[in-house]
Amino acid sequence: MNIYDVSEKAGVSIATVSRVLNGNPNVSDKTRSRVLKVMDELGYTPNVFARGLGLGTIQTIGIMCSDSSDPYLAHAIYYLERGLKNNGYDSILCCTGSSLDNKRQYFDLLRSKKVDAIILAGSKFIEPKLRDNAYILDAARELPIMLVNGYLEGDNIYSTLCDDRMATYQAASQLLQSGCRDILYLFTSHSYSGSCKLKGYQDALLGRGFSVQEEYIHQCPKDVLAARELMLSLHESGLRFDAVLTSDDTLAVGAVKYAHITGRNIPDDLSIVGYNNSSYAVCTDPELTSIDSKVEALCTTTINTLMGVFNGGNVPGRTTIAADLIKRATTKF
């Protein structure tokens, strides 16, 4: 069924059908009811993209994430889609992987669909080299770009961030105050968020008169067993550590497994702090102390900011939300 079939059966012009679809008030209630009834009888579903050509908006937002299987990003997608739906918007989700070429291709795909804005979920979309972000800056000339826990300065680009640097600073500081002296730091990436987390750890050590030692800082895949094996390897090499601070809960679970294998008591012999306060945090024995990065608040704020942009409001280009440290059984504080 198409708009021509609806027009013929309802006995009205194609222009009238179009006005009904677009919510144009210049249609009588009687005619509107007749057209809607015919649509229902024929099972006609309007093409949202075709409608957008006439409306200037398709009430649809593009969402990009690097990996929808990641628990943090999966929750972010859920909250973003829920917020958009509550505001009358549909969404198109693209899972890009880590390749810059793939990110650009999916970004161009969303632009070709004439979406009203693009949301980049997670900090891995912002590249260290400014020229690699040119495609984002270029698109922002035409439509709003929303960053969830990523930051890029530019007109029509809006960032909502967790204060990752302060979060790891406070966590590392509390570990030091509880008596820990050799804190192993494990992280998954050098993204914007990852760099902020690492800086917070370093700030805490330096601020309390401790040196930053590179042998205590290690990048690790976001995988429980990989983290466990890395720590076993470090243990066998003779590196001694009495605490583990991680950039993600999966790595902290690996630390718990490492402690069980080596017979180290948690938290007396080894304190552990995770990040994101995910479901992993309550699935371990003992349960993980973890930093709550407020993913729901980040996504809700992102949607509220976007609606403010659409309504012509004066909205901030950057909003920062404080994290919480959720204390459980893997720390002495």
PyMOL commands that set and color helices and strands:
alter all, ss='L'
color gray80, all
select helices_A, chain A and resi 3-10+14-21+29-42+48-55+71-86+100-112+123-125+130-139+164-177+192-207+214-216+224-236+249-262+279-282+295-310
alter helices_A, ss='H'
color red, helices_A
select strands_A, chain A and resi 60-65+90-95+117-121+145-148+157-162+183-187+217-219+243-246+271-275+289-292+318-321+324-326
alter strands_A, ss='S'
color yellow, strands_A
deselect
rebuild
show_as cartoon
